[in-house]
């Protein structure tokens, strides 16, 4: 009997699925970065995925049921302590990841991910353009089409059983949501969706075998595992369990180690690989939404029941893997982001809150200790763990966090650092953080080994970005050259009386300390001039360009540009800085001056060629130089 057209189409789809079409689409097609530069490719691929969801809902449900069967098989084998079969299929997982990866990057600003969310009351400027109508079924403005895509987002996380989402689908589903939150409006829709999910009745998928007392006093348990309530309760539960467990010797912990009752150590259960993968997906989704939408960012940071800042920083102090700590710091940086155009004071309040919790957590040691137990911080992680592994995710994340906390990118003259940061435990100021950036990260960066050469120049560029920001925020003042003191009034134990008044000296601003380094024969200035010379020699050598990746070349050029901008800003500040220095009568500092140091001999060549190295950038063709 001759097959009908519909039967032939179904057989064709089944054959394509069996041949792993979604795996090929996710890894090969979407792995080609050139498609994200062409509007036609993006719209056409978007239309293909949308057509499959709208025209073939039965096939989507079949894929979901097959994924449920695979998840049950994996769970059964895992409970028996066996490896799952190697012939299991993951078609639905690949389809979810494909939807997310296609919409994750939006360099052209098409905002195609909005098609998967309910129509907003705001006018969509994309509607009415003929260029968007590239498929027969998916037409923007069609209530049926958009409704089907929105139902897919809501229902693909739910199966035929009462359980909403098997653990094997948790990460792919969150990766899809992350990709569909690639614009401010889409991020706001995703935030509202996850908040509304708390009202959906379903079992709670919290890992078994945890301490039941960890949730005491936390109120009712959330109803849906795909909700903000469940995410933050899970983070808090991990924090409560990991804080009271003794970590193994191979793990790193910042806080003091504790023991169980009767002097017996508590055995650390840690985090399973599946839970670790889920935490990475949750934090990636949180970071994307917080970076894209200001109102969602404030709601995430200010909700008193979620305690996002405290939970994220608390987990960084626990014995968790280095990549997870880096992901936690990046999520924290996203929550502390300050919009340059925003006039709201709430964002500055969140930034101040993060500063105080960062200071209290001591993940970057700012308070010297005489204890026999040396607390571990990001400095120790850098020297003992990351340098050995030749990978630096935690250091890069810490630099991103400091960049976010020191002021918005668009308005570099505005500082968001509390003026009395660290008051009560040390001399207030940014000095420990600047010393970490200079001494622990920037000066040794060229002598460390890197598994990925791009990390070397990324670390350098982030440090230079902070140096330039500090110099732009700095306005020389006569007070910087004299010791400044502030009075601190301590309350009595009984709470009565005026209390004891102590005097504490203030650390100078970071811009002042950088000016001292740049106008003297310091290692900082020597390294900056060395970077200018090294990158200039690399750009002059045309044959070497083929051995470096395009991104590495751009990072190297960005480092050279950062060095030139730092020197330029220091030269602009030099006249007023030196005049104030000569007018001070308290222990004047003898500085050579940057203008004279640029005429000194270059240790690399033995010649007076610093200005020549700078001048050759004028005739060197730099195609991808970016700030």
N, C-alpha and C positions, 0 to 999 in steps of 0.2 A: 504494500500500500504506500502510495506516495505521501511523503510527509508534508504537512501544511507549512506555510511560511512561519507561523509562530513556533511550531515544533522544531523547525530548523534553527530558528533563532535561539531557542532554549538549549538545543544541543550544542550550538556554537559557543554559548556562554559557558556551559558546563565543561566543554573541552578547554576553553581558555583558562578557566579557573583551575582545572586539573594540571594544566601546563604552567601554573604559578604566574599568571599574568600580573597579579597585584604585587608579588614579590619583585618581578622584573620592573614594574612601573615605579615602585618605591626606591629600589636601589640603583637602577640604571638610568631611567628617564629623569626622575626628579633629582638624581645625583649630578646631572649636567647643569652647571651654573648658568650657561648661556640662555636657557629657556626663560629665566627670570628677568631677562633684559628685553624680551619681545612680548608686546601686549597680545599679539595674536596667539602665540603659543599658550600663554597663561589662560586666556579666556577659553581657548579650545579645550585644553585639558580640564579646566574647571567645568566646562559644559559636559564633558564625557563622564566625569564622576557624578555630576548632578543627574544626568540622564539615567545612569545605572540605578541610582537611588529612587528616582521618580517613576521610571518605566518598569522597573523590575523589583518591586518590593518583596515579591515572593522569594526571589533569589537572595535578597539581603537577609530575609528571615532564615532561609536554609543555611546560609553561611554562619549566621549567629548560632543556630542550633548545633551545627557541626563544631563551632568553637566551644560551646558548652560541653559537648561530649569529650572534646580534647582536654578541656580543663578538668573534668571528672577523672579522666584517665591519668592525667598528671598527678592529681591529688591522691588517687589510689596507690600509685607507684611510690609516691613520696612517703606516704604513711607506712609503707612496708620497707622503707629504706632502700628502694631500688631506683635505678635511673629510668626515666620514661623512655618509651620506644623511640627509635630514631626516625621512624617513618611517619610521625605525626604531622598533620598539615596545619598551617597557621594562616589560612587565607583571609579570614575575617580580621585577624590582628594586622596583617599587612595592608588590608583595605583601610582600616582606621588610621594607621600610620601614614598612608598615602594622602588621605584627606588632610591630615595635619601638616605634613611636610610641604604640600603644594601651596598652602595658604600661609605658611609660617613666614616666608619672605615676601615682602610687598614693596620692592624698590620703586615701582611705578605708581604707587598710591592708588591702585585699582579698587581696593577694599572688597574683593570678591567674597571674603569670608562673611560679610554681612548677609549674604543670601541664606546662610544656615541659621540665622537668628530671626525672631519675630520682627515684623516691620515696626520701625520706630516712628514716633510722631514727627520727627524731624524730616525735612525734605531730603531725599536722596538725589544728589546731582547726577548720578549715573543713569537714572531712569530716562527713557525717551531717546537714548542714543542707539542708532542702528548697529553700531560696532559691537554692542554687547550681545545681540541676538545671534548666537552662533550655533544653536542646537534647536531641534524641533520641539523638544519637550520643556527644556528649561528656559523660560523667558522671564527676565526680571520684571516685576510688576504683576506677575500671575500669582494670584492667591493660592491656587492649587499647588504650583511648583514650590513656592516658598514654604507653604504649609507642610509639604512632604519632607522638605529638607529639615525643617524645625522639628517635626515628629521623629525624624531619624536621629537627631541629636539627643532628644529626650528618651527615646525608646531603645536605642541600640545598646544602652547599658543595662537593659532589663531583659531577662529571658522568660521562658515559659514557667520556670519554677518561682517560688516566692522569693528566692534569693536574687537580689538585683544584679549582681556583677561578680562573676568568679574571679579569683585572684589573678588568673592568667590574663584576663582582659582589662584589669585595672590600669596598668601602665599604658597600653595602647590607647585606651579611651581618654586618659588624661593628656597624652601627647596630641591627640586629635583636638581636644579642647584648647590646648596651648596654641596650636597652629591656627585655630579659628578665632583667637583673641589678638590678632596681629594689628589691630587698629584701635584707637580710643573708643569708638562706638561699640565695636565688637567686644572689647574687653569689659566695658560696662555691662553689656548684655550677659556675658559669661559670669561676671560677678553676681549679678542678680539671679541668674539661673542656679548657681551653686548655693546662694543664700536661701532661695525658695525650696531647694531640695531638702532642707532640714525638716520641712513639714510633711515629707512623703513617708508613709509607714513602710518600714522594711527592717530586717534584722541588721544588727550592727556587726560589721566585720572587723573586730579588734583582735589582734593576735592573742592566741591562747597562751596559757602558761605564765602570764604576767602577774605581778603582785596586785591582789585585789584591793589593797588599801590605798593604792596610788590614786584612785578616783574618789576617795572619800571627801565629801564636802564640795564636790564639783557640780552638783545639781543633776538634772535628768540627762540621760544618755541620748545623743542625737539619733534620729531615726534612719538616716540615709548615709551610707559610706561615701557617696559622691556629694559632699556638702562641706561648707567651711567649718561648721560646728564639729563634724567628725575629724576633719583634717587637724584642727588645732587641739582637739581633745587627744588625738593620737600623739601629736608632738609633745603635749604636756605629759602624757603617760610614759612615753619613752624617756623623757627628762626625769620623771620621778623614779623610774626603775634604774636608770643608768647612774643616777647620782648616789644611790645607796649601795651600789654593787662595787666590789673591788675589781678594778680592771686587770687584765693579764699584763705581764711585763712587756709584751710587744706593743701594747696600745699606749697612747699618749693621753694624759689627763692633766688639766691645769689646776683643778682644785685639790684639796687635801684628801688623801685616801682614808677611808673609814672601814671599820670592821663591824661584823655582826654582833649579835648578843653573845654573852659569855666569852668574849674574846676570840670568837671564831670568825674567820674571814668569810665574806659572802662571795659565792661563785658567780662570776659574770656570765649571764646568758647572751649578752650582746644583741646584735640585730642580725636576723637571718638575711641571706642574699636577696630573697624575694621581697622582704620588708625594706631592705636598703634600696632596691630598684624603685619601689613604690614611693619612698621618701624623696628620691631624686625627682621623680615625676611630679609630685605634689609641689615641691619647692620651685621647680621650673615653671609650673603653671602660675604659682603665686607671684614669681618674679616678673613674668610677662604681663600679667594683669596690673600689677603695681606700677610698672614702667609706663604702660600705655595710658592709663586712666587716672586722673588726679583724684576724683571723688572716691573711686574704689580704693585707691592707695590710702587715703585718710580713714576710710571706714575699716580697712584691715588693721591699721596701726592703732586706732583709738578705741576699738571695741574692748570694753573691760573684761568681758568673759573669755575672749580669745587670748589675750595677753601675748600678742604676736612677738613683740620685741623681746620680752623676757624669755619666752620659750626658745626663740632662735638663738639668742646669745647663750642661754643656758646649755643648749645642746652642743654648742661649740666647745664648752668647757668639759664635756664628757668624753669618755674613751670611744670615739667613733672614727672611722677612716678619714684620711686627709681629704679625699674628694668630696665627702659629705660636708665636712667643715667648710670647704670652699663654697659649696652650694649654699650653705646656711648664711655665710657672709654676703654672698651676692644677693640673696633674698632680703637680707637686712639692708643692704645698700639701696635696693629698689624701694623699700618702705620709707627710707630716709631721703629720697629724692626730693629736691626743691625745684619747682618750676620757675624759670626766670621771669615769666610774665605774670606769675601768680601774686596777688596782693594779700592772700589769706595768711593769717598768723598761725593757723593750725599746723602748717607744714614746718615752720620754725620750731614749734613746740615739740613735734615729733622728732626733729633732728636733735634738739636739746635732750630729749628723753633718751635717744640712742647714745648720745655722748656720755651721759651719766651712767648708763648701764654698761657701756663699753669700759669706762674707767673703773667701775666697781668689779667687773668680771675679771679684770687683769689678764685678758688674753694677750695683751701686749703689756709687758711688765713695765710699770711706771713708778712703782713704789719699791725702793730697795729693801731687802730683807736680810736679817742676820740669822734666820732660822737654818737649822741643819738640813731641812728639806727645801730644796731649791724648786720653786714653782716653775712649771713649764709653760711657755707661751709660744707665740708665733715665731719669735726669734729662735727658740730651740728647735721648733719644727723645721725651720729653714736650714739650720746648720746640721742637724742630725738626721732628718728624715728626707726632706725634699732634695737636698744636695746629694744624698746617697742614691736616691731614685732618679735623679736628673730630671725631675718634673716638679713644677712650682705652682700648682693650682691654688694653694692656700695663700702664698705670697701675692700672687696676682689678684686674688679676691680681696685681700686686705688692702692693697693699694687702691682698688676700685672703691672700697668702703670709705677710706680716708679721703679720696677725691670727692665722693658724694657728700661727706660730712663737712667738708671745708668750704662749701659754697656752690651755688649753681654754675653751670658751665657758661651760660649766656651772659651772666653778670659777674665776671671774675673779681671786681672790686668789692663785692659784698661778701663778708665772712660770716659763717653761721657757727663758728666755734664759740662756746660759752666763755666769757671773759675771765672767769675764775675757775676754769676747768681743773679739777683735782684738788680743790680747796679742802683743807682739813687733813689730808694725808701726805701732801708733798707741796713743793712750791708750785703755785698755780701757773698754768701755761701749756703750750704745745711742745716744749722742748723735748720730752721723751719720745714723742711721735716723730719729730723731725730727726732726732738722732737715729731712730730705727730706720727711717727712710734713707738717710745718708750712709751711716756706718754699716748697717746690717744688710741693706739691699743694694744701694746704688754703687758704692765703691767696690764691692767684691763681685759685681755682676759679670764683669768681663773675664774673671778667672774661674768661674764655675762651669761645670759641664752641663750640656743641655741635650736631652734626647730629641727634642724638637727645636731646631735652630730659631724658629720664630719666637719662642718664649724668651730668648735672650733679649731681643730687641723690643719685645712687648714690655718686659720689666723695665728696661731703660726708658722707654717712652712714657710709661706711667709715672715714673719718678720725675722726669723732666716736666711733665704736665703739672705735677704738684709744686715743683720749684717755681715754675712760671706763675702759677696762681698765687703763691705766697708773696712773690715780688710785686705782682699787680695789686694785691691787697695792702701792701705796705706803704705807709706814708711816713717818711722820716720825721722824727720829733726829738726835741731835746731831752724828753723824759726817757728815751731809749738808752741814752748814754750814762744815765745815773741809776743807782739802785732804787727800785720802787718797792714800797712796802704797803701792806694792807692789814688792817686790824681785824681779828677774828674774835668774836665774843662767844665763849663757851658757857652753856647753861649749867647751873648747879645740879647736883644729883637730886635735890629735893624739888627742883624747879622754881625755887624762890631766889630772889636777889638778882643782882646784875650779872653774876658769873665772872669767870676769869677772862681777861682780854689778852690775847697773844698777838704778836706781830710776825707776819710772814712775808718774805720777799717774793716779788712777782718775776717770773721768767720773761725775758724780752720776747717780742713777737717773732715768729719764724722768719719773716722777711729781714729783720735786723740780723739774725744769725747767718742767713744766707749772704747778706751783703759783706759780712766779715770774712766769710769763706772766699767770696769771689774777688775781693780786693786785696787778697794776700796770697802768698805762695802755698796754697792748700792743695790737698789731694783732690778735692772736689773740682777746683778749677783745672787742675792738670788732666783729670779724666774727661771733662767737658771738651777741652781743646783737643784731646786725643781722639775723641769720637768724631769731631769735625774733620780731623786729618784722615782718620781711617775710612769714613764714609766717602770723603772726597776722592781718596785714592781708588776706592771701589768703583765709583761712578766714572772715573777717568779710564778705567780698564774695561773696555767694551766686551772683551772675551769672557769676563767673569760673570756677566749678567745672565748668561744662559745656565749657570750652575745654581742659581738661587731661584726660589719660588717667587712668584709675583707678589704675594703678600709679604714675604720677607723683605723684598726690595722696598716696598712701600713703608714698612716699619723702619727700615734703616734710614730712609729719606726723612721720615717723620722725626726720628731721633736727631738727625742733623738739624732739621728746622727747629726743633725744640731747644737745642743747644744755642743756636743763633739768636733765638728769641730771648732766652735767659740772659745772654751776654748783652743784648740790646737793652733790655729792661734795666740791667745793672748799670750800664753806662748812662742811661737817662737819669737814674737816681743818684749817680755819683756826685754831681756838684753840690746838691743840698746835703747829702750825707756827709761828705768830707768837711763842708763848712760847719755843720753842727758838731762834728767830731773835734775839729780844731778849737771850737769855742768852749768845749767842756773842760772842767778843771778837775774832775774826779778820774784819776787813773786813765789818762788818754791812751787809746789803742793806736799803735803804730801800724799803719796800712800803706802798702806800696801804691795801690791804685790799679784798677783794671786796665786803664788806658796805657799805663807803663808796662804792665805784665804782658799785654798783647805784643809788645815790641821785644820781649825777652826771647831767649833761645828755646827752640823746640827740642825737648829731650829725644824725640823719635828720630829727628833728622840731624840734630846738632846745629841747625841754622835758625836764623831769626825769620821764620816764615809763617808765623801764625796768621798775620794779615793776608799773606799770599794764599794760604789755605782757604781763608774765608772768601777772598776775591775770586778764586777759581770757580766758585759756585755760580758766579754771574754768567760764565760762558759754558758751564756744564749743562747739558740737556737733561732735565729732571721731569719726566713725563707724568709721574704719579705722586708728586710732592703734595702732601696733605697736612693740615695743621694737627 
